[in-house]
């Protein structure tokens, strides 16, 4: 995992009721990636949704921009122990996407895949009911490359490695399939309030 040079955490106490155990508040947005930052041009971007669905879909950038977007303000928490409060995003709810594709009843998990080969696994109960989005904007601007632009998964109630950057495909499956970090010792679920950092 690479951390951008020059980042020095500001260890603020913040509102302790909103900061999970072992975390500290930061006003920065640290950059953490597997390797070199990919650049995905919006003219080349697409999101495929497949697996256990009635109507597999593939949206390009212009098509996705026409879907209903929501403003989202949430706290986010990284497994490297920083928490950023009131982060502002805009994106399409996974509730809407799941309705559009018709997720089958036998689907129990979502596997998210990124353009850089990354993947992560999430139980369906962690993405329904207004818990997850495909975000296309951060802090009222387009999401920069280093933060996963042009679009990333956003699941703010789980550690942020579950919010896959440069998201390219969503696959709904019946059986769990641990992703990149999960097979390398990270916890399979990743709840910050339970400190589910490592398996």
C-alpha positions as CSV (number, residue, x, y, z in Angstrom):
1,X,0.0,0.0,0.0
2,X,1.4,3.4,-1.0
3,X,0.8,6.5,1.1
4,X,1.3,9.8,-0.6
5,X,4.6,11.6,0.3
6,X,4.2,14.6,2.5
7,X,1.1,13.3,4.3
8,X,1.4,13.9,8.0
9,X,-1.7,13.0,10.0
10,X,-3.3,15.7,12.1
11,X,-4.3,13.7,15.2
12,X,-7.4,15.6,16.4
13,X,-9.9,14.3,18.9
14,X,-13.0,15.5,17.2
15,X,-16.4,14.3,18.2
16,X,-15.5,11.0,20.0
17,X,-19.1,9.7,19.6
18,X,-18.5,9.7,15.8
19,X,-15.0,8.3,15.8
20,X,-14.7,4.4,16.1
21,X,-12.2,2.8,18.6
22,X,-8.6,3.2,17.6
23,X,-9.3,6.0,15.1
24,X,-8.2,9.6,15.0
25,X,-9.9,12.5,13.2
26,X,-8.2,14.2,10.3
27,X,-9.2,17.0,8.0
28,X,-6.9,15.7,5.3
29,X,-7.9,13.0,2.8
30,X,-4.9,10.6,2.7
31,X,-4.2,8.8,-0.5
32,X,-3.8,5.0,-0.2
33,X,-3.4,2.8,-3.2
34,X,-2.0,-0.6,-4.2
35,X,0.4,0.9,-6.7
36,X,0.5,3.6,-9.5
37,X,-2.6,5.6,-9.8
38,X,-4.6,4.8,-13.0
39,X,-6.2,7.4,-15.1
40,X,-9.6,6.5,-16.4
41,X,-11.0,9.0,-18.9
42,X,-14.7,9.4,-18.7
43,X,-15.0,8.7,-22.4
44,X,-13.5,5.3,-21.7
45,X,-15.3,4.6,-18.4
46,X,-18.2,2.1,-18.1
47,X,-19.9,0.3,-15.3
48,X,-21.0,-3.3,-15.9
49,X,-23.5,-5.0,-13.5
50,X,-23.8,-8.7,-13.9
51,X,-24.0,-12.1,-12.2
52,X,-27.3,-13.1,-10.5
53,X,-29.4,-10.4,-12.1
54,X,-32.5,-10.4,-14.4
55,X,-31.2,-7.6,-16.7
56,X,-27.4,-7.2,-16.9
57,X,-26.5,-3.6,-17.6
58,X,-23.6,-1.6,-18.9
59,X,-23.6,2.1,-18.6
60,X,-21.1,4.5,-20.2
61,X,-20.4,7.8,-18.5
62,X,-23.1,9.8,-20.3
63,X,-25.7,7.2,-19.6
64,X,-24.7,6.9,-16.0
65,X,-24.9,10.7,-15.6
66,X,-28.6,10.5,-16.5
67,X,-29.4,8.2,-13.6
68,X,-30.8,9.7,-10.4
69,X,-28.0,11.0,-8.2
70,X,-28.1,11.8,-4.5
71,X,-26.1,14.1,-2.3
72,X,-24.4,12.1,0.5
73,X,-22.7,13.4,3.6
74,X,-21.1,10.7,5.7
75,X,-18.1,10.0,8.0
76,X,-15.5,7.7,6.5
77,X,-13.0,5.5,8.3
78,X,-9.7,4.0,7.0
79,X,-8.2,0.8,8.4
80,X,-4.9,2.8,8.8
81,X,-6.8,4.6,11.6
82,X,-7.8,8.0,10.2
83,X,-11.4,9.1,10.2
84,X,-12.8,12.0,8.1
85,X,-16.1,13.5,9.3
86,X,-18.8,14.9,7.1
87,X,-17.3,14.0,3.8
88,X,-19.5,15.2,0.9
89,X,-20.2,13.0,-2.1
90,X,-22.8,12.7,-4.9
91,X,-23.7,9.4,-6.6
92,X,-26.2,6.8,-7.6
93,X,-27.6,4.6,-4.8
94,X,-27.0,0.9,-5.1
95,X,-30.6,0.5,-4.1
96,X,-31.5,2.1,-7.4
97,X,-28.9,0.1,-9.4
98,X,-30.1,-3.2,-7.8
99,X,-33.7,-2.4,-8.7
100,X,-32.7,-1.5,-12.3
101,X,-30.9,-4.8,-12.9
102,X,-33.3,-7.0,-10.9
103,X,-31.0,-8.8,-8.4
104,X,-32.2,-12.4,-8.0
105,X,-33.2,-13.7,-4.6
106,X,-30.3,-16.2,-4.5
107,X,-27.7,-13.4,-4.6
108,X,-26.2,-12.9,-1.2
109,X,-23.0,-10.9,-1.9
110,X,-21.6,-8.2,-4.1
111,X,-18.1,-8.4,-5.6
112,X,-16.8,-5.0,-6.8
113,X,-14.0,-4.9,-9.4
114,X,-11.7,-2.0,-10.2
115,X,-9.9,-1.0,-13.3
116,X,-6.5,-1.7,-11.6
117,X,-7.4,-5.4,-10.9
118,X,-8.6,-4.7,-7.3
119,X,-11.6,-6.5,-5.9
120,X,-13.6,-6.5,-2.7
121,X,-16.5,-8.5,-1.3
122,X,-19.6,-7.1,0.5
123,X,-22.7,-8.9,1.9
124,X,-25.9,-7.5,0.4
125,X,-27.2,-6.3,3.7
126,X,-24.3,-3.8,3.8
127,X,-25.3,-2.2,0.5
128,X,-29.1,-1.9,0.8
129,X,-31.3,0.6,2.6
130,X,-29.3,3.7,1.7
131,X,-25.9,2.4,2.7
132,X,-24.0,2.4,-0.6
133,X,-23.5,4.4,-3.7
134,X,-21.5,4.7,-6.9
135,X,-20.0,8.1,-6.3
136,X,-19.1,10.4,-9.1
137,X,-18.4,13.6,-7.2
138,X,-16.5,14.5,-4.0
139,X,-16.7,17.8,-2.2
140,X,-18.8,19.3,-5.1
141,X,-16.1,18.4,-7.7
142,X,-15.2,15.5,-9.9
143,X,-13.4,12.7,-8.0
144,X,-9.7,13.0,-8.7
145,X,-7.7,10.1,-10.0
146,X,-5.9,9.4,-6.7
147,X,-9.3,9.2,-4.9
148,X,-10.7,6.7,-7.4
149,X,-12.2,8.9,-10.0
150,X,-14.1,9.2,-12.2
151,X,-16.3,6.8,-10.1
152,X,-15.8,4.8,-7.0
153,X,-17.9,2.6,-4.7
154,X,-18.9,4.4,-1.5
155,X,-19.8,2.2,1.6
156,X,-19.1,4.7,4.4
157,X,-20.1,2.5,7.3
158,X,-17.4,0.0,6.6
159,X,-13.6,0.5,6.5
160,X,-12.8,2.4,3.4
161,X,-10.9,-0.4,1.6
162,X,-14.4,-1.8,0.9
163,X,-15.2,1.4,-1.1
164,X,-13.4,0.3,-4.2
165,X,-11.7,3.0,-6.3
166,X,-12.0,3.1,-10.1
167,X,-15.0,0.8,-10.0
168,X,-15.6,-0.9,-13.3
169,X,-17.8,-3.9,-12.5
170,X,-20.3,-5.1,-9.9
171,X,-21.1,-8.8,-9.8
172,X,-23.9,-10.2,-7.7
173,X,-23.1,-13.8,-6.5
174,X,-24.6,-16.5,-4.2
175,X,-21.3,-17.4,-2.4
176,X,-18.7,-15.2,-0.8
177,X,-15.4,-14.6,-2.6
178,X,-12.9,-12.6,-0.6
179,X,-11.2,-9.8,-2.5
180,X,-7.6,-8.4,-2.7
181,X,-7.1,-7.4,0.9
182,X,-9.4,-10.0,2.4
183,X,-7.2,-12.8,1.1
184,X,-4.1,-11.0,2.4
185,X,-5.2,-10.9,6.1
186,X,-7.7,-8.1,6.3
187,X,-11.0,-8.8,8.0
188,X,-13.7,-10.2,5.7
189,X,-16.3,-7.7,6.8
190,X,-14.6,-4.5,8.1
191,X,-16.9,-2.8,10.6
192,X,-14.9,0.1,12.1
193,X,-17.0,0.1,15.3
194,X,-16.0,-3.5,16.0
195,X,-12.4,-2.8,14.9
196,X,-12.7,-5.6,12.3
197,X,-9.3,-4.7,10.8
198,X,-7.6,-8.0,10.4
199,X,-8.7,-11.7,10.3
